[in-house]
Amino acid sequence: VRVGIELPESHDIVDVTAVDTSIPQRMLDVLRGGEKVLERLRAAADDKSHVIKASDATIKSPIYDCEKVLCIGMNYVDHCTEQNLPVPEEPVVFSKFASCIADPNSDIIKSPIVKKLDFEVELAIVIGKEAFRVKATEAMDYVAGFTVAHDVSARDWQLERNGKQWLLGKAFDTYCPLGPAIVTCEDIPDPHNQLQLGIRCRVNGETMQDSNTNQLVFKTQAIIEWVTQFVTLKPGDLILTGTPPGVGCFRNPPVWLKDGDVVEVEIDHIGCISNTVREN
């Protein structure tokens, strides 16, 4: 597993660690290395002597061993409406574990103790440098980029079992497929206003969620300001920013994922990940 840079037109991948052997092979180490390593990464990306065809590459999650995976709940107005709940006045924060992270095309494992498995497409913030007590006006300086996340949710364990605490229902292994890449702030300087991103989820080809990142209640800058009042964010930490309306549990009748279902979650300018549900 090693870091690569996707070429925009062909989608082939520059093997930057072959171009410059001083570049760390893990993205987490690239981010921890700061601007000096990122400069070497950019320079290596211009060298086309080591290019891997997209068809020959296996794409892994861009981050898989971060310290924190934080999530923001009820962060689209329409998602609150479909639950008959008021729009939050402050960000609702919960968490997953790094062990939830799965590759862009790997299976989602449905445990036999889960009866109500649901889907949620989300824009994920990737933190680029250590952040504590950051003002909203400075928050983007701490963002490395954005990626696509699938906040897989066992609604029975989130909303009915475990004292109705959300953690277990969100934290099963494979419950955070991530990818296909991190798109930096050079390409997405503002995913809510300057560059508004379509965000959608399909199950077996049928569109279930379809919205835009300009609809978030609390946007990237506000989220980082809020979270860093409580915890120090580290390079590689992830913040899933919430899901739009259309999730399975609030449909009539409810729609639950089953063995063999294929879930695609997609955000414009970032990409699409596709994961198959497998009972185990």
Sine and cosine of phi, psi and omega as CSV:
sin_phi,cos_phi,sin_psi,cos_psi,sin_omega,cos_omega
0.00,0.00,0.77,-0.63,0.00,-1.00
-0.44,-0.90,0.31,-0.95,-0.04,-1.00
-0.96,0.29,0.62,-0.78,0.11,-0.99
-0.62,-0.78,0.28,-0.96,0.05,-1.00
-0.89,-0.45,0.83,-0.56,-0.01,-1.00
-0.98,0.18,0.75,-0.66,0.08,-1.00
-0.98,0.18,0.70,-0.72,-0.19,-0.98
-0.91,0.42,-0.58,0.82,-0.10,-0.99
-1.00,0.00,-0.76,0.65,-0.07,-1.00
-1.00,0.09,-0.37,0.93,-0.11,-0.99
0.92,0.39,0.15,0.99,0.17,-0.98
-0.93,0.37,0.20,-0.98,-0.18,-0.98
-0.84,-0.55,0.79,-0.61,0.11,-0.99
-0.99,0.16,0.85,-0.53,0.03,-1.00
-0.99,0.15,0.99,0.13,-0.16,-0.99
-0.91,0.41,-0.45,0.89,0.01,-1.00
-0.96,0.27,-0.33,0.94,0.13,-0.99
-0.99,0.15,-0.54,0.84,0.05,-1.00
-0.93,0.36,-0.70,0.72,-0.04,-1.00
-0.71,-0.71,0.97,-0.25,-0.11,-0.99
-0.94,0.33,-0.15,0.99,0.05,-1.00
-0.99,0.15,-0.21,0.98,0.02,-1.00
-0.97,0.25,0.79,-0.61,0.01,-1.00
-0.87,0.49,0.48,-0.88,-0.03,-1.00
-0.99,0.13,-0.38,0.92,0.02,-1.00
-0.99,-0.11,0.68,-0.74,0.04,-1.00
-0.87,0.48,-0.59,0.80,0.01,-1.00
-0.85,0.52,-0.66,0.75,0.01,-1.00
-0.95,0.32,-0.53,0.85,0.09,-1.00
-0.88,0.48,-0.73,0.69,-0.01,-1.00
-0.92,0.40,-0.64,0.77,0.02,-1.00
-0.91,0.40,-0.43,0.90,0.00,-1.00
-0.96,0.27,-0.22,0.98,0.09,-1.00
0.97,0.25,-0.31,-0.95,-0.14,-0.99
-0.90,0.44,-0.54,0.84,-0.01,-1.00
-0.88,0.47,-0.69,0.73,0.02,-1.00
-0.94,0.35,-0.63,0.77,0.01,-1.00
-0.90,0.44,-0.57,0.82,0.06,-1.00
-0.90,0.44,-0.66,0.75,0.03,-1.00
-0.91,0.41,-0.58,0.82,0.03,-1.00
-0.90,0.44,-0.71,0.70,0.01,-1.00
-0.89,0.45,-0.67,0.74,0.00,-1.00
-0.90,0.44,-0.66,0.75,0.00,-1.00
-0.92,0.40,-0.52,0.86,-0.02,-1.00
-0.90,0.43,-0.39,0.92,0.01,-1.00
-0.99,0.13,-0.16,0.99,0.00,-1.00
-1.00,-0.05,0.92,-0.39,-0.08,-1.00
-0.99,-0.11,0.36,0.93,-0.02,-1.00
-0.98,0.21,-0.31,0.95,0.02,-1.00
-0.78,-0.62,0.99,0.10,-0.02,-1.00
-0.89,-0.45,0.76,-0.65,0.03,-1.00
-0.97,-0.24,0.78,-0.62,0.06,-1.00
-0.87,0.50,0.66,-0.75,-0.01,-1.00
-0.83,0.55,-0.59,0.81,-0.02,-1.00
-0.94,0.35,-0.30,0.95,-0.01,-1.00
-0.99,-0.14,-0.07,1.00,-0.08,-1.00
-0.98,-0.22,0.57,-0.82,0.18,-0.98
-0.97,-0.24,0.89,-0.46,-0.07,-1.00
-1.00,0.04,0.83,-0.55,0.03,-1.00
-0.97,-0.23,0.17,-0.99,0.10,-0.99
-0.87,0.50,0.70,-0.71,-0.03,-1.00
-0.92,0.38,-0.43,0.90,0.08,-1.00
-0.73,-0.68,0.74,-0.67,-0.01,-1.00
-0.63,-0.77,-0.01,1.00,-0.05,-1.00
-0.63,-0.77,0.64,0.77,-0.01,-1.00
-0.97,0.26,0.18,-0.98,0.01,-1.00
-0.98,0.20,-0.65,0.76,-0.11,-0.99
-0.72,-0.70,0.63,-0.78,0.20,-0.98
-0.83,-0.55,0.99,-0.17,0.00,-1.00
-0.99,-0.17,0.43,-0.90,-0.06,-1.00
-0.67,-0.74,0.54,-0.84,0.04,-1.00
-0.93,-0.37,0.84,-0.55,-0.04,-1.00
-1.00,-0.06,0.45,-0.89,0.11,-0.99
0.76,0.65,0.81,0.59,-0.13,-0.99
-0.94,-0.34,0.17,0.99,0.20,-0.98
-0.86,-0.50,0.72,-0.70,-0.07,-1.00
-0.83,0.55,-0.72,0.70,-0.04,-1.00
-0.92,0.39,-0.47,0.88,0.06,-1.00
-0.93,0.36,-0.56,0.83,0.10,-1.00
-0.93,0.37,-0.67,0.74,-0.03,-1.00
-0.88,0.48,-0.66,0.75,-0.04,-1.00
-0.93,0.37,-0.28,0.96,0.07,-1.00
-0.99,-0.14,-0.02,1.00,-0.08,-1.00
0.85,0.52,0.66,0.75,0.00,-1.00
-0.85,-0.52,0.50,-0.87,0.04,-1.00
-0.94,0.35,0.42,-0.91,0.09,-1.00
-0.93,0.36,0.78,-0.63,-0.04,-1.00
-0.88,0.48,0.56,-0.83,0.09,-1.00
-1.00,0.04,-0.31,0.95,0.07,-1.00
-0.71,-0.71,0.48,-0.88,0.02,-1.00
-0.84,0.54,0.69,-0.73,0.07,-1.00
-1.00,-0.08,0.91,-0.41,-0.14,-0.99
-0.94,-0.35,0.75,-0.66,0.17,-0.99
-0.66,-0.75,-0.14,-0.99,-0.10,-0.99
-0.58,-0.82,0.35,-0.94,0.27,-0.96
-0.90,-0.44,-0.07,-1.00,0.12,-0.99
-0.93,-0.37,0.38,-0.92,0.08,-1.00
-0.87,0.49,-0.43,0.90,0.02,-1.00
-0.94,0.34,-0.18,0.98,0.08,-1.00
-0.97,0.26,-0.40,0.91,-0.16,-0.99
-0.90,0.43,0.73,-0.69,0.02,-1.00
-0.77,-0.64,0.34,-0.94,-0.04,-1.00
-0.96,0.29,0.33,-0.94,-0.10,-0.99
-0.86,0.51,-0.42,0.91,-0.04,-1.00
-0.83,-0.56,0.28,0.96,-0.02,-1.00
-1.00,0.06,0.14,-0.99,-0.04,-1.00
-0.98,0.19,0.53,-0.85,0.22,-0.97
-1.00,-0.07,0.86,-0.51,-0.07,-1.00
-1.00,0.00,0.87,-0.49,0.03,-1.00
-1.00,-0.08,0.95,-0.31,0.00,-1.00
-0.92,0.39,0.51,-0.86,0.04,-1.00
-0.90,0.43,-0.27,0.96,0.02,-1.00
-1.00,0.06,-0.03,1.00,0.00,-1.00
-0.97,-0.23,0.83,-0.55,0.01,-1.00
-0.95,-0.32,-0.36,0.93,-0.12,-0.99
-0.79,-0.62,0.99,0.16,-0.07,-1.00
-1.00,-0.08,0.75,-0.66,-0.15,-0.99
-0.77,-0.64,0.22,-0.98,-0.08,-1.00
-0.88,-0.47,0.51,-0.86,0.09,-1.00
-0.44,-0.90,0.90,-0.43,0.11,-0.99
-0.99,0.12,0.66,-0.75,-0.03,-1.00
-0.56,-0.83,0.56,-0.83,0.21,-0.98
-0.99,0.15,0.78,-0.63,-0.01,-1.00
-0.93,-0.36,0.75,-0.66,0.12,-0.99
-1.00,0.07,0.72,-0.69,0.11,-0.99
-0.95,-0.31,0.87,-0.50,-0.04,-1.00
-0.98,0.21,0.68,-0.74,-0.08,-1.00
-0.98,-0.21,-0.42,0.91,0.02,-1.00
-0.45,-0.90,0.30,-0.95,-0.11,-0.99
-0.85,0.52,0.71,-0.70,-0.09,-1.00
-0.68,-0.73,0.80,-0.61,0.07,-1.00
-0.55,-0.84,0.77,-0.63,-0.02,-1.00
0.80,0.60,0.82,0.57,-0.05,-1.00
-1.00,-0.05,0.70,-0.71,0.08,-1.00
-0.98,0.20,0.49,-0.87,-0.02,-1.00
-0.85,0.53,-0.58,0.81,-0.04,-1.00
-0.92,0.38,-0.30,0.95,-0.02,-1.00
-0.93,-0.36,-0.01,1.00,-0.19,-0.98
-0.88,0.47,-0.62,0.79,-0.06,-1.00
-0.91,0.42,-0.33,0.94,0.06,-1.00
-0.91,0.41,-0.29,0.96,-0.06,-1.00
-0.97,-0.24,0.07,1.00,-0.04,-1.00
-0.99,-0.17,0.82,-0.58,0.08,-1.00
-0.98,0.20,-0.59,0.81,-0.03,-1.00
0.21,-0.98,-0.31,-0.95,-0.09,-1.00
-0.71,-0.71,0.47,-0.88,0.08,-1.00
-0.59,-0.81,0.05,-1.00,-0.02,-1.00
-0.99,-0.16,0.71,-0.71,0.05,-1.00
-0.78,-0.62,0.52,-0.86,0.12,-0.99
-0.91,-0.42,0.95,-0.31,0.01,-1.00
-1.00,0.08,0.98,0.21,0.01,-1.00
-0.89,0.45,0.67,-0.74,-0.16,-0.99
-0.67,-0.74,0.80,-0.60,0.13,-0.99
-1.00,0.00,0.99,-0.14,-0.16,-0.99
-0.91,0.41,-0.53,0.85,0.03,-1.00
-0.90,0.45,-0.66,0.75,0.00,-1.00
-0.98,0.17,-0.39,0.92,0.04,-1.00
-0.99,0.16,-0.68,0.74,-0.21,-0.98
-0.92,-0.39,-0.22,0.98,-0.07,-1.00
-0.84,-0.54,-0.64,0.77,-0.06,-1.00
-0.99,-0.16,-0.01,-1.00,0.12,-0.99
0.83,0.56,0.59,0.81,0.02,-1.00
0.90,0.43,0.33,0.94,-0.04,-1.00
0.89,0.46,0.34,0.94,0.19,-0.98
-0.98,0.21,0.63,-0.78,-0.18,-0.98
-0.97,0.23,-0.40,0.92,-0.28,-0.96
-0.81,0.58,-0.82,0.57,-0.10,-0.99
-0.88,0.48,-0.61,0.79,0.00,-1.00
-0.92,0.39,-0.28,0.96,-0.01,-1.00
-0.96,-0.27,-0.19,0.98,-0.29,-0.96
-0.92,-0.40,0.22,0.98,0.09,-1.00
-0.87,0.48,0.47,-0.88,0.14,-0.99
-0.81,0.58,0.62,-0.79,0.03,-1.00
0.97,0.26,0.16,0.99,-0.08,-1.00
-1.00,0.02,0.30,0.95,0.11,-0.99
-0.58,-0.81,0.92,0.40,0.16,-0.99
-0.84,0.55,0.62,-0.79,-0.17,-0.98
-0.58,-0.82,0.62,-0.78,0.08,-1.00
0.62,-0.78,-0.41,-0.91,-0.08,1.00
-0.97,0.22,-0.19,0.98,-0.05,-1.00
-0.38,-0.92,0.23,-0.97,0.19,-0.98
-0.99,-0.12,0.83,-0.55,0.09,-1.00
-0.99,-0.16,0.84,-0.55,-0.14,-0.99
-0.97,0.26,0.20,-0.98,0.01,-1.00
-0.93,0.36,-0.25,0.97,0.12,-0.99
-0.90,0.44,-0.55,0.83,-0.01,-1.00
-0.99,-0.12,-0.47,0.88,0.06,-1.00
-0.79,-0.61,0.99,0.15,-0.03,-1.00
-0.95,0.31,-0.44,0.90,0.00,-1.00
-0.43,-0.90,0.97,-0.26,-0.08,-1.00
-0.99,0.15,0.08,1.00,-0.08,-1.00
-0.91,-0.42,-0.54,0.84,-0.07,-1.00
-0.84,-0.54,-0.87,0.50,-0.06,-1.00
-0.90,0.43,-0.68,0.74,0.03,-1.00
-0.74,-0.67,1.00,-0.10,-0.04,-1.00
-0.99,0.13,0.74,-0.67,-0.17,-0.98
-0.93,-0.37,0.81,-0.58,0.17,-0.99
-0.91,0.41,0.65,-0.76,-0.04,-1.00
-0.71,-0.70,0.77,-0.64,-0.11,-0.99
-0.47,-0.88,0.35,-0.94,0.05,-1.00
-0.73,-0.69,0.70,-0.72,0.08,-1.00
-0.84,-0.55,0.64,-0.76,0.10,-0.99
-0.88,-0.48,0.89,-0.46,-0.06,-1.00
0.80,0.61,0.62,0.79,0.06,-1.00
1.00,0.05,-0.17,0.99,-0.01,-1.00
-1.00,-0.07,0.80,-0.60,0.00,-1.00
-0.94,0.34,0.84,-0.54,-0.01,-1.00
-0.95,-0.32,-0.54,0.84,0.04,-1.00
-0.75,-0.66,0.66,-0.75,-0.03,-1.00
-0.40,-0.92,0.96,-0.28,-0.06,-1.00
-0.52,-0.85,-0.40,-0.92,-0.04,-1.00
-0.54,-0.84,0.57,-0.82,-0.05,-1.00
-0.94,0.34,-0.11,0.99,0.11,-0.99
-0.98,0.21,-0.08,1.00,-0.04,-1.00
-1.00,-0.05,0.00,1.00,0.01,-1.00
-0.89,0.45,0.62,-0.78,0.08,-1.00
-0.94,0.34,-0.81,0.58,0.05,-1.00
-0.95,-0.32,0.89,-0.45,-0.08,-1.00
-1.00,0.00,0.04,-1.00,-0.16,-0.99
-0.75,0.66,-0.76,0.65,-0.08,-1.00
-0.89,0.46,-0.69,0.72,-0.01,-1.00
-0.92,0.38,-0.61,0.79,0.01,-1.00
-0.89,0.46,-0.73,0.69,-0.03,-1.00
-0.91,0.41,-0.66,0.75,0.05,-1.00
-0.86,0.51,-0.70,0.72,-0.04,-1.00
-0.92,0.39,-0.78,0.63,-0.09,-1.00
-0.89,0.45,-0.63,0.77,-0.09,-1.00
-0.97,0.22,-0.01,1.00,0.22,-0.97
-0.94,0.34,-0.42,0.91,-0.14,-0.99
-0.95,-0.33,-0.64,0.77,-0.09,-1.00
-0.72,-0.69,0.40,-0.92,0.11,-0.99
-1.00,0.03,0.85,-0.52,0.09,-1.00
-0.99,0.12,0.64,-0.77,-0.04,-1.00
-0.91,-0.42,0.37,-0.93,0.05,-1.00
-0.80,0.61,0.74,-0.67,0.00,-1.00
1.00,-0.04,-0.23,0.97,0.06,-1.00
-0.87,0.49,0.53,-0.85,-0.04,-1.00
-0.91,-0.42,0.63,-0.78,0.17,-0.99
-0.80,-0.60,0.92,-0.38,0.09,-1.00
-0.99,0.14,0.80,-0.60,-0.27,-0.96
-1.00,-0.06,0.10,0.99,0.03,-1.00
0.93,-0.36,0.28,-0.96,-0.08,-1.00
-0.87,-0.50,0.55,-0.84,0.05,-1.00
-0.98,0.21,0.03,-1.00,-0.02,-1.00
-0.92,0.38,0.29,-0.96,0.06,-1.00
0.93,-0.38,0.02,1.00,-0.01,-1.00
-0.88,0.47,0.33,-0.94,-0.14,-0.99
-0.91,0.41,-0.60,0.80,-0.17,-0.99
-0.95,0.32,-0.36,0.93,-0.03,-1.00
-0.97,-0.23,0.19,0.98,0.12,-0.99
-1.00,0.10,0.34,-0.94,0.01,-1.00
-0.82,-0.58,0.97,-0.24,0.02,1.00
-0.98,0.22,0.26,-0.97,0.02,-1.00
-0.87,0.49,0.47,-0.88,0.05,-1.00
-0.90,-0.44,0.89,-0.45,0.00,-1.00
-0.93,-0.36,0.63,-0.78,0.04,-1.00
-0.94,0.33,0.60,-0.80,-0.02,-1.00
-0.74,-0.67,0.16,-0.99,-0.01,-1.00
-0.81,0.58,0.77,-0.63,0.04,-1.00
1.00,-0.07,-0.23,0.97,0.05,-1.00
-0.90,0.44,0.64,-0.77,0.05,-1.00
-0.94,-0.34,0.85,-0.52,-0.04,-1.00
-0.93,-0.37,0.84,-0.54,0.08,-1.00
-0.94,-0.35,0.80,-0.60,0.11,-0.99
-0.87,-0.49,0.70,-0.72,-0.23,-0.97
-0.59,-0.81,0.63,-0.77,0.12,-0.99
-0.72,-0.69,0.75,-0.66,0.00,-1.00
-0.83,0.56,0.59,-0.81,0.05,-1.00
0.95,0.31,-0.07,1.00,0.06,-1.00
-0.91,-0.42,-0.82,0.58,0.03,-1.00
0.61,-0.79,-0.17,-0.99,-0.09,-1.00
-0.75,-0.66,0.65,-0.76,0.15,-0.99
-0.87,-0.49,0.52,-0.85,-0.09,-1.00
-0.72,-0.70,0.84,-0.55,-0.07,-1.00
-0.74,-0.68,0.65,-0.76,-0.02,-1.00
-0.98,-0.19,0.70,-0.71,0.03,-1.00
-0.99,0.16,0.76,-0.64,0.04,-1.00
-0.77,-0.64,0.80,-0.60,0.08,-1.00
-0.97,0.25,0.68,-0.74,0.01,-1.00
-0.47,-0.89,0.00,0.00,0.00,0.00
